Amino acid sequence: MSAQETAKTIIATMTRIDRATKRAMRERDRKARAAGREKRSEAAPDKAIAYDKLLQRLTRAHCVKYERKDWNEIARRGYVQPMPRKNDREKAARRALHNYQPGLIDSLFNNGKDRRRELVARVLSAAKADLEEFEKGKRQAEAHNTDVAVASGVLALDLTAIESTLRANLDFPALRAALEGFAITQPSPGRFIVYIDAMELDAIPDEACVLAPGGQRAAYVALPPANVQEMHLSNVCSISLRVGVEVLSVIGVDSVEVVTRCHLPTADGRDTQQHPVLYVKLPHAALSRMDLRKLEPVSTVTALRGRLDWETGRGFAPIPIDDLKLTQRAVPPTAPASTQGAAPAAPGLAQAQALARAQAQAQAKTPGAAARPPITRAAI
């Protein structure tokens, strides 16, 4: 069984033409920003807030709580219906608009029209909030129903079922802002490898927008190349941890392996070529003892004995991965054990669990199984 036969793309990466087009657009925008930075030295405070949010998405994507899904509990709950739409916020805002009567001050300064426009805007904002709440609940119900439908397949470590639950539950807007794409492969039963296409260096912001003292205005500041390189390093490590954690929380295996690739400049500097720049194995036992929300991405990858080659002035360099035998069969781990104290599994789940255990036991008795390759420490 080859990795190509079992690969499932979760977020499709860009084509070569799209990548070249976006690279040219970023270069054009970069030159325009550099030329006009002095003219637009001041900006609104919301620009600094938007930059902070972008920075969080790029370098703090891994800050999520790791916990495994209880597939027995999901099956026990069964299918659900989304809550009916409520308009409580909109109704309250409309009552305020309907009951408004200009007071003495509003009448004196002729502020009645402005006050009514403000109340109308609140009605629209409240209606939008009600709709967003309903859509969120609807998406959660649909994701749960998808999980119920594929629960037996996930417990049997079926890659198609795993793909379905990932597509239903992942926060795609947050992930797409921090990577180009990713796919998951199963080169052998029980062994899962995640391939991530990371952002290129020139897609990392080369300027910051910071609030001035007092918080009334913001200013654009050019970032030194070393800072951009460090942000790229944090981004690659953070998104590698995030995607690996999302996959491992769904699959009840002992660990998943993450290979992150990036387009690096060629020797002549005229083009780029994709190379692996990071490899890390994420064990369930180690992640269960970590609170990723309080950890830095680079130090976490290093603690997990991740493999990468990065220097401040140079950035990433390709790493060797041939010795990892990523497309060959490995010793399959045992099937995931049921959660202690959980409700009895549905018949479909019980059959899938029994099948997975039988397959794992039969494969464990096969002589000559290859051992997992060692992982070297990061070269940072």
C-alpha positions as CSV (number, residue, x, y, z in Angstrom):
1,M,0.0,0.0,0.0
2,S,1.5,3.3,-1.0
3,A,1.0,6.7,0.4
4,Q,-0.4,7.9,-2.9
5,E,-3.1,5.3,-2.9
6,T,-4.4,6.4,0.5
7,A,-3.8,10.2,0.5
8,K,-6.7,12.5,1.3
9,T,-6.4,16.2,0.6
10,I,-8.1,18.3,3.3
11,I,-7.1,21.7,2.1
12,A,-5.9,21.9,-1.5
13,T,-2.6,23.7,-2.1
14,M,-2.0,26.3,-4.9
15,T,-1.0,25.4,-8.4
16,R,2.3,26.5,-9.8
17,I,0.6,29.3,-11.8
18,D,-1.4,30.5,-8.8
19,R,1.7,30.5,-6.7
20,A,3.7,32.5,-9.3
21,T,0.8,35.0,-9.7
22,K,0.4,35.6,-5.9
23,R,4.2,35.9,-5.5
24,A,4.3,38.6,-8.2
25,M,1.3,40.4,-6.5
26,R,3.0,40.3,-3.1
27,E,6.2,41.7,-4.6
28,R,4.3,44.5,-6.3
29,D,2.4,45.3,-3.0
30,R,5.7,45.2,-1.0
31,K,7.3,47.8,-3.3
32,A,4.3,50.0,-3.1
33,R,4.2,49.8,0.7
34,A,7.9,50.6,1.0
35,A,7.6,53.6,-1.3
36,G,4.5,55.0,0.5
37,R,5.4,54.1,4.1
38,E,6.4,57.6,5.0
39,K,3.2,59.1,3.5
40,R,1.0,56.6,5.5
41,S,3.1,56.6,8.7
42,E,-0.1,57.0,10.7
43,A,-3.1,54.7,10.6
44,A,-6.3,54.1,12.4
45,P,-6.1,52.0,15.7
46,D,-8.2,49.3,14.1
47,K,-5.3,48.6,11.7
48,A,-3.1,47.7,14.6
49,I,-5.8,45.4,16.0
50,A,-6.1,43.7,12.6
51,Y,-2.3,43.2,12.5
52,D,-2.3,41.6,16.0
53,K,-5.0,39.2,14.9
54,L,-3.0,38.2,11.8
55,L,0.0,37.7,14.0
56,Q,-1.9,35.5,16.3
57,R,-3.2,33.4,13.4
58,L,0.3,33.0,12.0
59,T,2.3,32.2,15.1
60,R,-0.2,31.1,17.7
61,A,-2.3,28.7,15.7
62,H,-1.2,25.8,18.0
63,C,-2.8,27.4,21.1
64,V,-5.7,25.0,21.4
65,K,-6.6,22.5,24.0
66,Y,-5.7,18.9,23.1
67,E,-8.4,16.3,23.9
68,R,-9.5,13.2,22.2
69,K,-13.0,12.7,20.8
70,D,-15.1,10.2,22.7
71,W,-16.6,8.4,19.7
72,N,-18.7,6.1,22.0
73,E,-20.4,9.2,23.5
74,I,-20.9,10.7,20.1
75,A,-22.7,7.5,18.9
76,R,-24.7,7.3,22.1
77,R,-26.1,10.8,21.5
78,G,-27.2,10.0,18.0
79,Y,-28.4,12.4,15.4
80,V,-29.5,15.9,16.5
81,Q,-31.6,18.7,15.1
82,P,-30.2,22.3,15.1
83,M,-32.0,24.7,17.4
84,P,-34.6,26.8,15.8
85,R,-33.6,30.3,14.9
86,K,-34.3,32.9,17.6
87,N,-34.5,36.7,17.1
88,D,-34.2,37.8,20.7
89,R,-31.5,40.4,20.1
90,E,-33.3,41.8,17.1
91,K,-36.7,41.9,18.9
92,A,-35.1,43.8,21.8
93,A,-33.4,46.3,19.5
94,R,-36.7,46.9,17.6
95,R,-38.6,47.5,20.8
96,A,-36.0,50.1,21.8
97,L,-36.4,51.8,18.3
98,H,-40.2,51.6,18.5
99,N,-40.4,53.0,22.1
100,Y,-37.9,55.8,21.5
101,Q,-39.1,59.3,22.2
102,P,-36.8,62.3,21.9
103,G,-36.0,63.6,25.3
104,L,-35.3,67.2,26.3
105,I,-31.7,67.2,25.3
106,D,-32.3,65.4,22.0
107,S,-35.1,67.9,21.2
108,L,-33.1,70.9,22.3
109,F,-30.1,70.0,20.1
110,N,-32.1,68.4,17.3
111,N,-30.4,65.0,17.8
112,G,-33.6,62.9,17.3
113,K,-32.7,61.8,13.7
114,D,-29.1,60.8,14.7
115,R,-30.4,58.9,17.6
116,R,-32.9,57.0,15.4
117,R,-30.2,56.2,12.9
118,E,-28.1,54.8,15.7
119,L,-31.1,52.6,16.9
120,V,-31.7,51.4,13.4
121,A,-28.0,50.4,13.1
122,R,-28.4,48.5,16.4
123,V,-31.4,46.6,14.9
124,L,-29.3,45.6,11.9
125,S,-26.4,44.6,14.1
126,A,-28.6,42.5,16.4
127,A,-30.2,40.7,13.4
128,K,-26.8,39.9,12.1
129,A,-25.7,38.5,15.5
130,D,-28.9,36.4,15.7
131,L,-28.2,35.0,12.3
132,E,-24.6,34.2,13.1
133,E,-25.6,32.4,16.3
134,F,-28.1,30.3,14.3
135,E,-25.6,29.5,11.6
136,K,-23.0,28.5,14.2
137,G,-25.5,26.1,15.9
138,K,-26.5,24.7,12.6
139,R,-22.8,24.0,11.6
140,Q,-22.2,22.3,15.0
141,A,-25.3,20.1,14.5
142,E,-24.2,19.2,11.0
143,A,-20.7,18.4,12.2
144,H,-22.0,16.2,15.0
145,N,-24.3,14.3,12.6
146,T,-21.4,13.7,10.3
147,D,-19.4,12.4,13.3
148,V,-22.3,10.0,14.1
149,A,-22.4,8.7,10.5
150,V,-18.6,8.1,10.3
151,A,-17.9,7.0,13.9
152,S,-17.6,3.3,13.1
153,G,-15.3,4.1,10.2
154,V,-13.1,6.3,12.3
155,L,-12.7,3.6,15.0
156,A,-11.8,1.2,12.2
157,L,-9.1,3.8,11.1
158,D,-10.7,4.2,7.7
159,L,-9.1,7.2,6.0
160,T,-12.2,8.3,4.1
161,A,-14.2,8.5,7.4
162,I,-11.3,10.4,9.0
163,E,-11.3,12.8,6.1
164,S,-15.1,13.4,6.5
165,T,-14.9,14.3,10.2
166,L,-11.9,16.6,9.6
167,R,-13.7,18.5,6.9
168,A,-16.8,18.8,9.1
169,N,-15.0,20.1,12.2
170,L,-11.9,22.0,11.2
171,D,-11.8,25.8,11.5
172,F,-10.9,26.3,7.9
173,P,-10.8,30.2,7.9
174,A,-8.2,30.1,10.7
175,L,-6.1,27.3,9.1
176,R,-6.1,28.8,5.6
177,A,-4.7,32.0,7.0
178,A,-1.6,30.2,8.2
179,L,-0.8,27.6,5.5
180,E,-1.2,26.7,1.9
181,G,-2.7,23.2,2.2
182,F,-2.4,19.8,3.9
183,A,-3.2,16.2,3.3
184,I,-3.2,13.0,5.4
185,T,-1.8,9.6,4.3
186,Q,-1.9,6.1,5.7
187,P,1.1,4.3,4.3
188,S,0.4,1.3,6.5
189,P,-2.5,0.3,8.9
190,G,-2.3,2.4,12.0
191,R,0.4,4.8,10.7
192,F,-0.8,8.3,9.8
193,I,1.4,11.0,8.2
194,V,0.2,14.6,7.7
195,Y,1.8,16.5,4.9
196,I,1.6,20.3,5.2
197,D,2.4,22.9,2.6
198,A,3.6,25.9,4.6
199,M,3.5,29.5,3.6
200,E,6.4,30.9,1.7
201,L,8.7,33.4,3.3
202,D,7.5,36.3,1.2
203,A,4.0,35.7,2.3
204,I,5.0,36.6,5.9
205,P,4.3,40.3,6.7
206,D,7.3,42.5,6.3
207,E,5.9,45.4,8.3
208,A,4.0,45.8,11.6
209,C,1.3,48.2,12.6
210,V,1.6,49.2,16.3
211,L,-0.4,51.4,18.5
212,A,1.1,54.7,19.6
213,P,1.1,55.6,23.3
214,G,-2.4,56.5,24.2
215,G,-4.0,54.1,21.8
216,Q,-5.5,56.9,19.6
217,R,-3.4,56.3,16.5
218,A,-1.2,53.6,15.0
219,A,2.0,53.6,13.0
220,Y,3.5,51.3,10.3
221,V,7.0,50.0,11.0
222,A,9.2,48.0,8.6
223,L,10.3,44.7,10.1
224,P,14.0,43.7,9.8
225,P,14.6,40.6,7.7
226,A,15.7,38.7,10.8
227,N,12.3,39.3,12.4
228,V,10.5,38.1,9.3
229,Q,12.6,34.9,9.3
230,E,11.8,34.3,12.9
231,M,8.1,34.9,12.3
232,H,8.3,32.4,9.4
233,L,9.9,29.8,11.8
234,S,7.2,30.4,14.4
235,N,4.5,30.0,11.7
236,V,5.8,26.7,10.4
237,C,6.2,25.2,13.8
238,S,2.8,26.6,15.1
239,I,0.7,25.4,12.1
240,S,2.5,22.0,12.2
241,L,1.5,21.5,15.8
242,R,-2.0,22.7,15.2
243,V,-2.8,20.4,12.2
244,G,-1.1,17.4,13.9
245,V,-3.1,18.0,17.1
246,E,-6.4,18.3,15.1
247,V,-5.7,15.0,13.4
248,L,-4.5,13.1,16.5
249,S,-7.6,14.3,18.4
250,V,-9.8,12.5,15.9
251,I,-7.7,9.3,15.4
252,G,-7.3,7.1,18.4
253,V,-3.7,6.0,17.7
254,D,-0.6,6.5,19.8
255,S,0.9,9.2,17.5
256,V,0.9,11.0,14.2
257,E,3.8,12.2,12.1
258,V,3.9,15.6,10.5
259,V,6.0,16.5,7.5
260,T,5.9,20.2,6.6
261,R,7.1,21.4,3.2
262,C,8.0,24.9,1.9
263,H,9.0,26.4,-1.3
264,L,12.6,27.6,-0.9
265,P,14.6,29.7,-3.4
266,T,16.7,27.8,-5.9
267,A,20.5,28.3,-6.1
268,D,20.2,30.9,-8.8
269,G,17.4,32.7,-6.9
270,R,15.2,32.9,-10.0
271,D,12.6,30.3,-8.9
272,T,11.6,28.3,-5.9
273,Q,11.4,24.5,-5.3
274,Q,9.4,22.6,-2.6
275,H,11.5,20.9,0.1
276,P,10.6,19.3,3.4
277,V,11.7,21.7,6.2
278,L,10.2,20.1,9.3
279,Y,9.4,16.7,10.6
280,V,7.9,16.0,14.0
281,K,6.2,13.1,15.6
282,L,3.3,14.0,18.0
283,P,2.7,11.3,20.6
284,H,-0.6,11.2,22.4
285,A,1.1,10.6,25.8
286,A,3.2,13.8,25.5
287,L,0.5,16.1,24.2
288,S,-1.8,14.9,27.1
289,R,0.7,16.4,29.5
290,M,1.1,19.7,27.7
291,D,-1.0,22.8,27.7
292,L,-0.2,24.1,24.2
293,R,-2.0,27.4,24.9
294,K,0.9,28.4,27.2
295,L,3.8,27.1,25.1
296,E,5.9,28.6,22.3
297,P,5.8,26.7,19.0
298,V,9.5,26.5,18.3
299,S,10.5,25.3,21.8
300,T,7.6,22.8,21.7
301,V,8.8,21.3,18.4
302,T,12.3,21.1,19.8
303,A,11.1,19.4,23.0
304,L,9.3,16.8,20.9
305,R,12.6,16.2,19.1
306,G,11.4,17.7,15.8
307,R,13.8,17.7,12.9
308,L,14.5,21.1,11.2
309,D,17.4,23.1,9.9
310,W,17.0,26.9,10.4
311,E,19.4,29.8,10.8
312,T,18.6,33.5,11.4
313,G,20.2,34.9,8.3
314,R,19.4,32.0,6.0
315,G,16.1,30.8,7.2
316,F,15.0,27.2,6.4
317,A,17.1,24.6,4.6
318,P,15.9,21.2,3.3
319,I,16.0,18.4,5.8
320,P,16.7,14.7,4.9
321,I,13.6,12.4,5.3
322,D,14.6,9.4,3.3
323,D,15.6,7.5,6.5
324,L,12.1,8.0,7.9
325,K,10.7,5.5,5.3
326,L,7.5,7.5,5.2
327,T,6.0,5.4,2.4
328,Q,6.8,2.0,3.8
329,R,4.9,-0.2,6.2
330,A,5.6,0.1,9.9
331,V,4.7,-1.8,13.0
332,P,1.0,-1.0,13.4
333,P,-0.1,0.1,16.9
334,T,-2.9,-1.5,18.8
335,A,-6.4,-0.2,18.1
336,P,-7.7,2.6,20.4
337,A,-9.1,1.4,23.7
338,S,-12.6,2.5,24.7
339,T,-12.9,5.4,27.1
340,Q,-13.1,4.1,30.7
341,G,-16.6,4.5,32.1
342,A,-18.1,5.5,28.8
343,A,-21.6,4.3,27.7
344,P,-21.7,1.0,25.8
345,A,-21.0,1.5,22.1
346,A,-23.6,1.1,19.4
347,P,-23.6,-2.2,17.5
348,G,-21.8,-0.6,14.5
349,L,-19.1,0.8,16.8
350,A,-18.6,-2.5,18.6
351,Q,-18.1,-4.3,15.3
352,A,-15.6,-1.7,14.1
353,Q,-13.7,-1.9,17.3
354,A,-13.5,-5.6,17.2
355,L,-12.4,-5.6,13.6
356,A,-9.7,-3.0,14.3
357,R,-8.4,-5.1,17.3
358,A,-8.4,-8.3,15.2
359,Q,-6.5,-6.6,12.4
360,A,-3.9,-5.1,14.7
361,Q,-3.3,-8.4,16.5
362,A,-2.9,-10.3,13.2
363,Q,-0.5,-7.7,11.9
364,A,1.5,-7.6,15.1
365,K,2.3,-11.3,14.7
366,T,3.8,-10.7,11.3
367,P,7.6,-11.3,11.5
368,G,10.1,-8.8,10.0
369,A,8.1,-5.6,10.8
370,A,10.2,-2.5,10.5
371,A,11.0,-0.4,13.5
372,R,10.1,3.3,13.6
373,P,13.1,5.4,12.6
374,P,14.8,7.7,15.2
375,I,14.2,11.4,15.2
376,T,17.1,13.8,15.6
377,R,16.9,17.0,17.6
378,A,16.3,20.3,15.8
379,A,19.3,22.1,14.4
380,I,18.4,25.7,15.4
